[in-house]
Amino acid sequence: MSGCNTDCVEKPIARAFKILGRFVGRHPWCFILLPMFISAGLGGGFYFLADREANGIEEMFTPMNGPAKDERQVVKEYFPQDDSDFSRLRLYTEGTFASLIIVTPAANILTIPAFTKIFDIDSEVKAIEVETFNFSSLCVKKGGVCVSNSIFDIVKTPNATTTTINYPYHGNIFIASEIGGVKLKTGSTEIESAKAIRLFYFLKEDNQTVNTMWLHKFIETTSMMQKEEGVTISYFTSISRDEEFEKSSDSIIPLFSLTYALAITFSITSCIRFDCVRNKVWVATVGVLSAGMAVLSSFGLLLYCGMPFAMTVATAPFLILGIGVDDMFIMISCWQQTQVHGDVEDRMAATYKEAAVSITITTLTDALAFYIGLLTPFGSVQSFCMYTGTAVLFCYLYNITFFGAFLALNGRREKGNRHWLTCMKVPEPEENSEKYNICCVGGAYDHETGKEEPMPINNFFKTYYGPFLTNTWTKGFVILLYAGYLGLSIYGCFHIKEGIDLKNLAADSSYVGSYYDNEDEFFSEYGPNVMVVVTDSEFQYWDESARNGLYLCLQHLEGLSMVSQNMTISWLNEYLTFGNMTNLNLAEENTFKSNLSAFLERSDFIQDVNFTDNKIYASRMFIQTVNLRTAVDEKNMLNELREAANDCPVKLVVYHPAFIYFDQYAVIVSNTIQNIVVATLAMLVISLMLIPNPICSLWVTFAIASVIVGVAGFMSFWDVNLDSVSMINLVICIGFSVDFSAHISYAFVSSNKRTANEKAIDAVYHLGYPIIQGAVSTILGVVALSAAESYIFRTFFKIMFLVILFGVVHGIVFIPVFLSFFGICGAKVGDEEDAGDNPTDNPYQFKQKGNDNVAYENNF
């Protein structure tokens, strides 16, 4: 079975690659020029970049199919907004607004000097003009006048000390959203002191172009107020979140050059030789260029196709650079295993044949992991996964064409024994003399094998590291180390936080952060005022038994831990009270309906009842949430409200505009688990196809699960939440886990050695350095992101660092030790004897049933 496994999959791949390699070696210029023309043509797609940018927070970072969007549509349908009769409480969106939070460093902001300053600030904001429009012409109105801040309806002069203010309600005015950091007088609702005042300026939504200009002017004006004497000012607008999010991507642009410099330096350092002929400096440089062309082509193609370009995609070039050079290392390593005096075409055929399975499995697992990410309902994740997965495929194509063609040209130079820099012919060293000279003598090789000399670091893994790792005491320590790792990881998984803090979508230096901080500090006691919408058009409001059923549902909602019991706003209660005062028999349908319109016109509830053609199609009440201080509180509140609404016999919908963002909590865990399970099963199938032993395939699956648990657990220790950003990286984690574990497992299986310990040593001997090499190149690809000012990019670096770190440790520590306990994973003794009779220089080229199997050279 195992022989069929490998023959059915590997041999056709190897045969096809061998033909391709020979063809590329014969016509290298075609494969250099064609990818360059394709890349240039597809790169034209960047012309559409500005049109494809999708940086809307709601569009990219909230679930596309989130329940709150359906709930919002219900509210929009039944209760359309009216700018001429504005009510902030009744908005189904956030609205178009500007806001200030004014904080005093003193004990109390309710003083004459502070309020004198607040009145001046308010006047200055209202004096802002753009073109011919001032605030009074743009503001929302109620009763024909601009809607004022309630605090100015209570404190009408700067002499705030003479005004008694009750909290949270002053009369029928809810003041808790405008006065923060409140201290009440003992046993009273009267405010003794407060630390902050928040002001809102809402604009009509009929002219968004002018509104945007006014809001920009507001930001410009208030940014110069921040250091007003005696107070500190933070500011925010309805466009701030999206604009600051978009700007945060600018902070990483300078890091691209640093990243490519690091990648080129590392690639050159890894490929440099002190032999002026065997030196592969230019090959390494072209390998980095190939990765850059892959980004240009893939992004350009998708931009042509109209794929939205989310800001999260800006991290992809860093990752692709790391992945791209990995395949380059494989190709170079396989090239070094060929006969130096052979024809270039033959060497290319052998190189491609040896590299076939390795680079194919790497590309397949990485690309598949990304494309599985398209299953998520977050636009930012879908955009990132589509762009990055496509870039991985282009990396693969350009490595076997563009890079391979340059490798062939470099091979022609080496065959002519020409200098790497001047291309001048240099003398070969004598067999028993000094092997090479970096300036004028080169072309040394191992005269026994006819191949290039191996890297000295490989001998370290064979002579020192392998025997040390397979020592009995070392194995015991490794088991204890793994137990500690697993225990910490599981503990961390139970303490991970969910959801993305909206302030983290802006750069660290953004003004948005200080506003959110002040809001959390001074205005978190009272949360959203949630709409409770009765959507049953057949509900009989006049029927006492029906009303009692509705009241029981409202009592259930009010009884929740995060809902205030005595702050519900209900038009129905007020109408019944009105009926009692006027001796109306509201238990009778005609009386109820005939007096309803007049009541609504005289009250503030005109927008709360959809009463059309003598029928109540829908109505709404409001409940006040309290003490939402953390993301967990927001998640629990949302889930409890929806569960209570679903359990109610009356058709209810609960909604607030903030629920659009809270929806991420409802799906983030389930979607992450779904993606991980699907991707892990897919990787298991690939492992079963390419690793000729089912048990070892299960070890690969175990390694994937182990790395994912480790990354998820240690995320909590590094202050990384489980959100749409980290979800991307957990999906990536699966692909990289396979890269490390599958290759080392296959090397163990393929080894010709007899004992399990010898197989483990043999595997790390040939894969230890390539694993380190590939890991370092990937880390260097993203390390510059650690200096970014944006949470998104730093999170990307943190999780990628954990993925690579744990992947490497599993690849060269845990998996070899665990496999050494299970000799059954190796080839049968009979097979080993056959292989021993026909030894090859490549330990992964083994024989089964008389058939030569494909060599599995390096891991990346």
C-alpha positions in Angstrom: 0.0 0.0 0.0 2.7 2.5 0.9 4.5 1.8 -2.3 1.4 2.5 -4.3 0.8 5.6 -2.2 4.1 7.2 -3.2 4.2 5.8 -6.7 0.7 7.0 -7.6 1.4 10.5 -6.4 5.1 11.2 -6.4 6.3 9.5 -9.6 4.0 11.4 -12.0 4.9 14.7 -10.3 8.6 13.9 -10.5 8.4 12.7 -14.1 6.6 15.9 -15.2 9.1 18.1 -13.3 12.0 16.2 -14.8 10.7 17.0 -18.3 10.0 20.6 -17.3 13.5 21.0 -15.8 15.2 19.8 -19.0 13.0 22.1 -21.1 13.8 25.1 -18.9 17.5 24.3 -19.0 17.4 24.1 -22.8 15.5 27.4 -23.3 16.2 29.6 -20.2 15.7 33.0 -21.8 12.1 32.1 -22.8 11.4 31.4 -19.1 13.0 34.5 -18.0 11.4 36.9 -20.4 7.9 35.4 -20.4 7.3 35.7 -16.6 8.7 39.3 -16.7 6.2 40.2 -19.5 3.4 38.5 -17.6 4.3 40.3 -14.4 4.5 43.6 -16.1 1.2 43.1 -17.8 -0.6 41.9 -14.6 1.1 44.6 -12.6 -1.1 47.1 -14.5 -3.9 46.0 -12.3 -2.5 48.3 -9.6 -4.0 51.1 -11.6 -7.3 50.1 -10.0 -5.9 49.9 -6.5 -7.7 53.1 -5.3 -11.0 51.8 -6.6 -10.6 48.4 -5.0 -9.6 49.6 -1.6 -12.1 48.4 1.0 -11.3 49.8 4.4 -14.7 50.2 5.8 -14.7 48.9 9.3 -18.2 47.5 9.1 -17.6 46.0 5.6 -14.3 44.3 6.5 -14.4 43.5 10.3 -18.0 42.6 11.0 -19.6 39.3 9.9 -21.2 39.6 6.4 -24.2 37.6 7.5 -24.3 39.0 11.1 -27.8 38.9 12.7 -27.5 42.6 13.6 -27.5 43.6 9.9 -30.9 41.8 9.5 -32.1 43.4 12.7 -31.0 46.8 11.4 -33.0 46.2 8.2 -36.1 45.4 10.3 -35.7 48.7 12.2 -35.0 50.6 9.0 -38.1 49.2 7.3 -40.5 50.0 10.2 -38.9 53.1 11.6 -37.2 55.3 9.0 -35.1 58.1 10.3 -36.3 61.7 10.1 -33.7 64.5 10.3 -36.4 67.1 10.9 -37.5 65.3 14.1 -34.2 64.0 15.3 -33.8 61.6 18.2 -30.4 60.1 18.9 -32.0 57.3 20.9 -33.9 56.2 17.8 -31.1 56.1 15.3 -30.6 52.7 13.5 -27.1 53.8 12.4 -24.5 55.7 14.3 -25.5 58.8 12.3 -23.2 61.5 11.0 -21.7 63.3 14.0 -18.7 64.9 15.7 -18.0 64.5 19.4 -15.7 65.9 22.1 -14.8 64.6 25.5 -13.6 67.4 27.8 -11.8 66.1 30.9 -10.5 68.1 33.9 -7.4 67.0 35.8 -9.0 68.6 38.8 -11.5 66.9 41.1 -14.6 68.4 39.5 -15.4 69.7 36.1 -18.7 71.3 37.3 -17.0 74.6 38.1 -17.3 78.1 36.6 -13.8 78.1 35.0 -14.3 74.7 33.4 -17.8 75.5 32.1 -16.7 78.8 30.8 -14.1 76.9 28.8 -16.8 74.4 27.7 -19.2 77.1 26.5 -16.3 78.7 24.5 -15.4 75.4 22.9 -19.1 74.8 22.0 -19.3 78.2 20.4 -16.1 77.7 18.5 -17.4 74.4 17.1 -20.7 75.9 16.0 -18.8 78.7 14.3 -17.1 76.2 11.9 -17.9 76.9 8.3 -17.1 75.1 5.0 -17.8 76.9 1.8 -21.2 78.6 2.4 -22.3 76.1 5.0 -22.2 76.6 8.8 -23.3 74.3 11.6 -26.8 75.7 11.8 -27.4 74.9 8.1 -26.1 71.3 8.5 -27.4 70.3 11.9 -30.2 67.9 12.6 -33.3 69.7 13.9 -36.1 69.1 16.3 -39.0 71.6 16.2 -37.1 73.6 13.6 -34.1 74.3 15.7 -30.7 72.6 16.0 -30.6 69.7 18.5 -28.6 70.9 21.4 -26.5 69.0 23.9 -28.7 68.2 26.9 -26.1 69.5 29.4 -26.7 73.0 28.0 -30.4 72.6 28.5 -29.7 72.0 32.2 -26.7 74.3 32.8 -27.7 77.4 30.8 -24.8 79.6 32.0 -21.2 78.9 32.9 -22.2 79.1 36.6 -22.5 75.4 36.9 -22.1 75.4 40.7 -25.5 76.9 41.2 -27.3 74.2 39.2 -28.5 70.9 40.7 -28.0 68.0 38.3 -29.5 64.6 39.0 -28.0 61.4 37.6 -28.5 59.3 35.4 -31.9 61.0 34.7 -32.4 64.7 35.2 -36.1 64.9 34.9 -36.9 63.0 31.7 -33.4 63.8 30.2 -30.9 60.9 30.2 -27.7 62.7 31.1 -25.4 59.8 31.8 -24.1 59.8 28.2 -22.9 63.4 28.6 -21.6 63.6 32.1 -18.9 61.1 33.1 -16.8 60.2 36.1 -19.7 61.0 38.4 -19.7 61.0 42.2 -23.1 61.3 43.8 -24.0 62.8 47.1 -24.6 60.2 49.8 -28.1 58.7 49.5 -29.1 60.9 46.6 -29.2 61.0 42.8 -27.7 64.5 42.9 -24.2 64.9 41.4 -21.6 66.0 43.8 -18.7 66.1 41.2 -17.9 64.9 37.8 -14.7 64.5 35.8 -15.8 64.7 32.1 -18.3 66.3 29.8 -19.1 64.8 26.4 -20.6 66.9 23.6 -22.3 65.6 20.3 -22.9 67.5 17.1 -25.1 65.6 14.7 -25.5 66.5 11.0 -28.3 65.9 8.5 -27.4 63.0 6.1 -28.7 64.6 2.9 -25.4 66.1 1.8 -22.5 63.7 2.8 -19.9 65.6 0.7 -20.4 68.8 2.6 -20.7 66.9 5.9 -17.4 65.2 5.3 -15.8 68.6 4.7 -17.3 70.0 7.9 -16.1 67.0 9.9 -12.6 67.4 8.5 -12.7 71.0 9.5 -13.9 70.0 13.0 -11.0 67.6 13.4 -8.6 70.4 12.3 -10.1 72.9 14.7 -10.4 70.6 17.7 -6.8 69.2 17.2 -5.6 72.7 18.1 -7.8 72.8 21.2 -6.2 69.7 22.9 -4.0 71.8 25.2 -6.7 74.2 26.4 -5.8 75.5 29.8 -7.3 73.6 32.7 -8.9 70.8 30.5 -7.8 68.1 28.1 -9.9 67.4 24.9 -10.3 64.3 22.9 -12.3 64.2 19.7 -14.0 61.8 17.3 -16.3 61.8 14.3 -18.4 59.3 12.4 -15.7 59.2 9.7 -12.7 58.9 12.1 -12.7 55.2 12.5 -12.6 54.4 8.8 -10.1 57.2 7.9 -7.7 56.5 10.7 -7.9 52.8 9.9 -7.0 53.6 6.3 -4.1 55.8 7.4 -2.6 53.1 9.7 -1.5 51.2 6.6 0.7 54.1 5.7 2.9 53.3 8.7 4.2 50.1 7.2 5.2 51.5 3.8 8.7 52.4 4.9 9.1 48.9 6.3 8.8 47.3 2.9 12.3 48.4 1.9 13.7 47.2 5.2 12.1 43.8 4.8 13.3 43.3 1.3 16.8 44.4 2.4 16.8 41.9 5.2 15.5 39.1 2.9 18.1 39.8 0.2 20.8 40.0 2.9 19.8 36.7 4.4 19.3 34.9 1.1 22.7 36.0 -0.1 24.3 35.1 3.2 22.7 31.7 3.1 23.9 31.1 -0.5 27.3 32.7 -0.4 30.3 30.5 -1.0 34.0 31.3 -0.7 34.4 29.8 -4.1 34.4 32.4 -6.9 32.6 29.9 -9.2 30.2 28.2 -6.9 29.1 31.4 -5.2 25.3 31.9 -5.7 24.9 35.6 -4.8 23.0 36.4 -8.0 20.9 33.3 -7.7 19.7 34.4 -4.3 19.0 37.9 -5.4 16.9 36.6 -8.3 15.0 34.3 -5.8 13.9 37.4 -3.9 13.0 39.2 -7.1 10.9 36.2 -8.1 8.9 36.5 -4.9 8.4 40.2 -5.6 7.2 39.4 -9.1 4.7 36.9 -7.6 3.2 39.6 -5.4 3.0 42.0 -8.3 1.3 39.5 -10.6 -1.1 38.0 -8.1 -2.2 41.3 -6.7 -2.5 42.9 -10.2 -4.6 39.9 -11.5 -7.1 40.1 -8.6 -7.3 43.9 -8.9 -8.2 43.5 -12.5 -10.8 41.0 -11.4 -12.3 43.5 -9.0 -11.4 41.7 -5.8 -11.7 44.1 -2.8 -8.3 45.1 -1.3 -8.6 45.2 2.5 -5.8 46.8 4.6 -5.0 43.3 6.0 -3.7 42.4 2.5 -0.8 44.9 3.1 0.8 42.2 5.3 0.8 39.7 2.5 4.0 40.9 0.7 6.0 40.4 3.9 4.7 36.8 4.3 5.0 36.0 0.6 8.6 37.1 0.6 9.4 34.6 3.4 7.5 31.8 1.7 9.0 32.6 -1.8 12.6 32.3 -0.8 11.9 28.9 0.9 11.3 27.3 -2.5 14.5 29.0 -3.7 16.5 27.2 -1.0 15.0 23.9 -2.1 15.9 24.4 -5.7 19.5 25.5 -4.8 19.9 22.5 -2.5 18.7 20.1 -5.1 21.0 21.7 -7.7 24.0 21.1 -5.4 23.1 17.4 -5.3 23.6 17.0 -9.1 26.9 16.2 -10.9 28.9 19.4 -11.4 30.3 18.1 -14.8 27.0 17.0 -16.2 25.2 19.0 -18.9 23.1 21.9 -17.6 20.0 20.3 -19.1 20.6 17.1 -17.2 21.4 18.9 -14.0 18.2 20.9 -14.3 16.2 17.8 -15.0 17.6 16.1 -11.9 17.1 19.3 -9.8 13.4 19.6 -10.8 12.8 15.9 -10.2 14.3 16.0 -6.7 12.5 19.2 -5.8 9.1 18.2 -7.2 7.4 16.8 -4.1 8.9 19.2 -1.7 7.9 22.5 -3.3 4.6 21.0 -4.4 3.5 19.9 -0.9 4.7 23.3 0.5 2.7 25.2 -2.1 -0.3 23.0 -1.9 -0.6 23.1 1.9 0.0 26.9 2.2 -2.3 27.8 -0.7 -5.0 25.4 0.6 -4.8 26.9 4.1 -5.4 30.3 2.6 -8.2 29.4 0.4 -10.0 27.6 3.2 -9.9 31.0 4.9 -12.5 32.1 2.3 -15.1 30.2 4.3 -15.1 32.9 7.0 -17.8 35.6 7.0 -15.3 38.5 7.5 -14.4 40.5 4.4 -10.9 41.3 5.8 -10.1 37.6 6.1 -11.5 36.7 2.7 -9.6 39.5 1.0 -6.3 38.5 2.7 -6.7 34.8 2.0 -7.6 35.3 -1.7 -4.7 37.7 -2.4 -2.2 35.6 -0.3 -3.3 32.2 -1.6 -3.0 33.4 -5.2 0.4 34.9 -4.5 1.6 31.6 -3.1 0.6 29.9 -6.4 2.5 32.6 -8.4 5.5 32.1 -6.2 5.4 28.4 -7.2 5.0 29.2 -10.9 7.8 31.8 -11.0 10.1 29.5 -9.0 9.9 26.7 -11.5 10.1 29.1 -14.5 11.8 32.4 -13.9 14.0 31.4 -11.0 14.7 28.0 -12.6 15.8 29.6 -15.8 18.2 31.9 -14.0 19.5 28.8 -12.2 20.2 27.3 -15.6 22.1 30.3 -16.8 24.1 30.3 -13.6 24.8 26.6 -14.2 26.2 27.5 -17.6 28.5 30.0 -16.0 29.6 27.4 -13.4 30.1 24.8 -16.2 32.5 27.3 -17.9 34.2 27.8 -14.6 33.6 31.5 -14.8 33.8 34.1 -11.9 30.5 34.9 -10.2 31.0 38.7 -10.6 33.2 39.2 -13.7 32.2 36.1 -15.6 35.8 35.7 -16.6 37.1 32.2 -16.8 39.2 31.2 -13.7 41.4 28.1 -13.2 40.1 25.1 -11.3 41.9 24.1 -8.1 44.2 21.1 -8.1 42.6 18.0 -6.5 45.1 18.0 -3.6 45.8 21.7 -3.4 43.9 24.5 -1.8 40.3 23.9 -2.9 39.3 27.4 -3.8 40.1 31.1 -3.7 37.5 33.7 -3.4 39.2 35.9 -5.9 40.9 33.9 -8.7 40.5 30.1 -8.2 37.2 28.3 -8.1 35.0 25.4 -9.2 35.9 23.1 -6.3 33.7 20.0 -5.8 33.8 16.6 -4.0 35.8 14.4 -6.3 34.4 11.2 -4.8 30.8 12.1 -5.5 31.2 14.6 -8.3 28.9 17.0 -6.5 29.3 20.3 -4.8 30.7 20.1 -1.2 28.0 19.9 1.5 27.5 22.8 4.0 29.5 22.4 7.2 26.4 23.1 9.3 24.8 19.8 8.1 27.6 17.9 9.8 26.7 19.6 13.1 23.2 18.1 13.0 24.6 14.7 12.2 27.6 14.6 14.5 26.3 16.6 17.5 22.7 17.5 17.5 21.2 14.2 16.3 22.9 11.9 18.8 22.2 14.4 21.6 18.5 14.5 20.7 18.2 10.7 20.7 19.9 10.3 24.0 17.6 8.6 26.5 17.9 11.5 29.1 17.3 14.1 26.4 14.2 12.3 25.3 12.9 12.3 28.9 13.6 16.0 29.1 11.8 16.6 25.7 8.7 14.8 27.0 8.6 16.9 30.1 9.2 20.0 28.0 6.3 19.1 25.7 4.1 18.4 28.7 4.8 21.9 30.1 4.3 23.4 26.6 0.9 21.7 26.2 -0.2 22.5 29.7 0.6 26.2 29.3 -1.1 26.2 25.9 -4.3 24.7 27.1 -4.4 27.1 30.1 -3.9 30.0 27.7 -6.7 28.8 25.4 -9.2 29.0 28.3 -8.1 32.6 29.0 -8.1 34.0 25.5 -10.1 37.1 24.9 -12.5 37.5 21.9 -13.2 40.4 19.6 -11.3 43.3 18.2 -11.2 46.5 20.1 -12.2 49.2 17.6 -9.6 51.6 18.8 -6.9 49.1 17.8 -7.9 49.5 14.1 -6.2 52.9 14.2 -2.5 53.7 14.5 -1.1 54.0 18.1 -0.6 57.7 17.6 -4.1 58.4 16.3 -6.4 60.8 18.1 -9.0 58.0 18.1 -7.2 56.1 20.8 -7.5 58.9 23.4 -11.2 59.4 22.7 -11.9 55.7 23.2 -9.8 55.6 26.4 -11.7 58.5 27.9 -15.0 56.9 26.8 -14.1 53.7 28.5 -12.9 55.5 31.7 -15.7 57.9 32.2 -18.8 56.7 30.2 -18.8 52.9 30.6 -21.3 52.7 33.5 -24.3 52.9 31.1 -24.2 51.0 27.9 -26.3 51.1 24.7 -30.0 51.9 25.0 -31.3 48.9 23.2 -34.4 48.8 21.0 -37.0 46.1 21.7 -39.0 45.8 18.6 -42.4 44.0 18.4 -42.6 42.8 14.8 -45.9 40.9 15.1 -48.3 43.0 13.0 -51.2 40.9 14.5 -50.3 41.6 18.1 -53.3 42.9 20.0 -51.9 45.7 22.2 -55.4 46.5 23.6 -55.8 42.9 24.9 -54.8 42.6 28.5 -53.6 39.0 28.3 -51.5 39.8 25.2 -50.0 42.8 27.0 -49.2 40.6 30.0 -47.3 38.2 27.8 -45.3 41.2 26.4 -44.7 42.5 29.9 -43.4 39.2 31.0 -40.9 39.3 28.1 -39.9 42.8 29.1 -39.5 41.8 32.7 -37.3 38.9 31.6 -35.1 41.3 29.6 -35.0 43.8 32.6 -34.0 40.9 34.9 -30.8 40.3 33.0 -27.7 41.2 34.9 -26.6 43.8 32.4 -30.0 45.6 32.1 -31.3 48.3 34.4 -34.7 47.3 35.8 -36.2 50.8 36.2 -35.1 52.7 33.1 -37.2 51.1 30.4 -38.9 53.6 27.9 -42.2 52.3 26.8 -44.8 54.1 24.7 -47.4 51.5 25.6 -47.0 52.2 29.4 -47.3 55.9 28.7 -50.4 55.4 26.5 -52.1 53.3 29.1 -51.3 55.9 31.8 -52.7 58.5 29.5 -55.9 56.4 29.0 -56.4 56.1 32.7 -56.0 59.9 33.2 -58.5 60.6 30.5 -60.9 57.8 31.3 -60.4 56.1 28.0 -61.3 52.4 27.7 -58.1 51.3 25.9 -59.1 47.6 26.3 -61.4 48.2 23.4 -59.8 48.0 20.0 -61.5 50.9 18.3 -60.9 53.2 21.2 -57.3 52.1 21.4 -56.7 52.8 17.8 -58.8 56.0 17.4 -56.9 57.8 20.2 -53.4 56.5 19.4 -52.5 59.0 16.6 -53.4 62.0 18.8 -51.3 60.6 21.7 -48.3 59.9 19.5 -48.4 63.4 18.0 -48.5 65.1 21.4 -45.7 62.8 22.9 -42.2 62.0 22.0 -43.2 58.5 20.8 -44.3 59.4 17.2 -41.3 57.5 15.8 -41.9 54.4 18.0 -45.1 53.1 16.5 -45.6 52.1 12.8 -49.3 52.9 12.8 -50.6 52.9 9.1 -54.1 52.4 7.7 -55.4 51.8 11.2 -53.0 48.9 11.8 -50.0 48.7 14.1 -47.4 46.9 12.0 -44.6 47.3 14.6 -43.6 49.2 17.7 -40.6 49.5 19.9 -39.5 50.1 23.5 -36.1 50.8 24.9 -34.1 49.1 27.7 -31.0 50.5 29.3 -27.9 48.3 29.5 -25.3 48.9 32.3 -21.7 48.1 33.2 -20.4 47.0 29.8 -16.7 47.4 30.6 -15.1 44.5 28.6 -15.6 42.6 25.4 -16.8 39.7 27.4 -19.5 41.9 28.9 -20.6 43.0 25.4 -20.7 39.4 24.2 -22.7 38.1 27.2 -25.1 41.0 26.9 -25.7 40.5 23.2 -26.2 36.7 23.6 -28.5 37.0 26.7 -30.7 39.7 25.0 -31.1 37.6 21.9 -31.8 34.4 23.8 -34.5 36.2 25.9 -36.1 37.7 22.7 -36.1 34.3 21.0 -37.7 32.7 24.1 -40.5 35.3 24.2 -43.9 34.1 22.7 -44.2 37.6 21.2 -42.1 38.2 18.1 -39.3 40.4 19.3 -36.1 41.9 17.8 -33.5 43.5 19.9 -31.2 46.0 18.2 -28.7 48.8 18.7 -26.2 50.1 16.1 -23.3 48.8 18.2 -24.6 45.3 17.7 -23.1 45.4 14.2 -19.7 45.3 15.8 -20.7 43.0 18.7 -21.7 40.4 16.2 -18.1 39.3 15.8 -18.3 37.7 19.2 -21.2 35.4 18.0 -19.2 33.9 15.2 -15.5 34.3 15.8 -14.9 31.1 17.8 -17.2 28.9 15.8 -15.8 30.1 12.5 -12.2 29.7 13.7 -12.9 26.2 14.8 -14.6 25.4 11.5 -11.7 26.7 9.5 -9.1 24.8 11.6 -11.0 21.5 11.4 -11.6 21.7 7.7 -8.0 22.7 7.0 -6.6 20.1 9.3 -8.7 17.3 7.6 -7.5 18.6 4.2 -3.9 18.5 5.4 -4.4 15.0 6.7 -5.6 13.9 3.2 -2.5 15.5 1.6 -0.2 13.8 4.2 -1.8 10.4 3.5 -1.1 10.9 -0.2 2.5 12.0 0.2 3.7 10.1 3.3 3.9 6.4 2.8 2.7 5.4 6.2 -0.7 6.2 7.7 0.6 6.3 11.3 3.1 9.0 10.5 0.3 10.9 8.7 -1.6 10.9 12.0 1.6 12.2 13.7 1.5 15.1 11.2 -2.1 15.8 12.1 -1.2 15.6 15.7 1.6 18.2 15.1 -0.8 20.5 13.4 -3.2 20.4 16.3 -0.4 20.8 18.8 1.0 23.9 17.1 -2.5 25.4 16.8 -3.2 24.9 20.5 0.2 26.4 21.3 -0.3 29.4 19.2 -3.8 30.0 20.4 -2.8 29.5 24.1 0.3 31.8 23.9 -1.8 34.5 22.1 -3.4 35.2 25.5 -0.1 35.6 27.2 1.0 38.1 24.5 -2.2 40.2 24.8 -3.6 39.1 21.4 -7.3 38.6 21.1 -9.1 36.1 19.0 -10.5 38.3 16.3 -10.7 38.4 12.5 -7.0 39.5 12.4 -5.7 36.6 14.5 -8.1 34.2 12.7 -6.2 34.8 9.5 -3.0 33.8 11.3 -4.4 30.7 12.8 -5.4 29.5 9.3 -1.9 30.3 8.2 -0.6 28.3 11.1 -2.0 25.1 9.7 -0.1 25.4 6.4 3.1 26.2 8.1 2.6 23.3 10.6 2.5 20.9 7.7 5.6 22.4 6.2 7.6 21.5 9.3 6.0 18.3 10.4 5.2 16.5 7.1 8.7 16.9 5.8 10.5 15.7 8.9 8.0 12.7 9.1 8.5 11.8 5.5 12.3 12.1 6.0 12.0 9.7 8.9 9.9 7.2 6.9 12.1 7.4 3.9 15.4 6.9 5.7 17.4 3.8 4.9 18.7 3.5 8.5 17.7 0.4 10.6 16.9 1.8 14.0 14.4 4.4 15.0 17.1 6.6 16.6 19.2 6.4 13.4 16.3 7.4 11.3 15.7 10.4 13.6 19.3 11.4 13.3 19.2 11.0 9.5 16.1 13.1 9.2 17.5 16.0 11.2 20.9 15.7 9.5 19.3 16.5 6.1 16.4 18.7 7.3 17.7 20.5 10.3 19.5 23.3 8.5 16.8 23.7 5.8 14.1 24.0 8.5 16.2 26.7 10.3 16.9 28.4 7.0 13.2 28.4 6.0 12.1 29.6 9.4 14.5 32.4 9.6 13.6 33.6 6.1 9.9 33.7 7.0 10.6 35.5 10.3 12.7 38.1 8.5 9.9 38.5 6.1 7.6 39.7 8.9 9.9 41.0 11.6 9.7 44.6 10.3 6.0 44.5 11.2 6.9 44.4 14.9 7.9 48.1 14.5 4.5 49.1 13.0 2.3 51.6 14.8 -0.8 49.5 14.0 -2.2 46.7 16.2 -3.2 44.7 13.1 0.4 44.5 11.8 2.0 43.8 15.2 -0.6 41.1 15.8 0.4 39.6 12.4 4.0 39.5 13.5 3.3 38.1 16.9 1.3 35.2 15.7 3.6 34.4 12.8 6.5 34.4 15.2 4.7 31.9 17.4 3.7 29.8 14.4 7.3 29.6 13.2 8.8 29.2 16.6 6.5 26.3 17.6 6.7 24.8 14.1 10.5 24.7 14.2 10.5 23.2 17.8 8.0 20.5 16.7 10.0 19.9 13.5 13.5 19.4 14.9 12.7 18.5 18.6 9.3 17.1 19.4 8.5 15.1 16.2 11.9 13.4 15.8 11.8 12.3 19.4 8.2 11.1 19.3 8.8 9.2 16.0 11.9 7.6 17.5 9.5 5.8 20.0 7.6 4.3 17.0 9.9 2.4 14.7 6.8 1.1 12.9 6.8 4.4 11.0 9.9 3.5 9.1 10.3 1.3 6.0 10.3 -2.4 6.5 13.5 -4.2 7.1 13.3 -6.0 3.9 13.0 -2.7 2.1 15.9 -1.3 4.0 18.1 -4.2 3.0 17.2 -3.6 -0.6 18.0 0.0 -0.2 21.2 -0.9 1.6 22.3 -2.9 -1.4 21.8 0.1 -3.6 22.8 3.1 -1.6 22.2 6.5 -3.0 23.7 9.8 -1.9 20.3 11.2 -1.2 18.8 9.5 1.9 15.3 10.3 0.8 15.7 8.4 -2.5 14.8 4.9 -1.4 13.7 1.8 -3.2 10.5 -0.1 -2.7 9.6 -3.2 -4.7 12.4 -2.4 -7.2 11.1 1.0 -8.1 13.1 4.2 -7.6 11.0 6.7 -5.6 11.3 10.4 -5.9 13.9 12.0 -3.7 12.5 14.3 -1.1 15.2 16.8 -0.6 14.6 19.6 1.7 11.7 20.8 3.7 10.8 24.2 2.3 
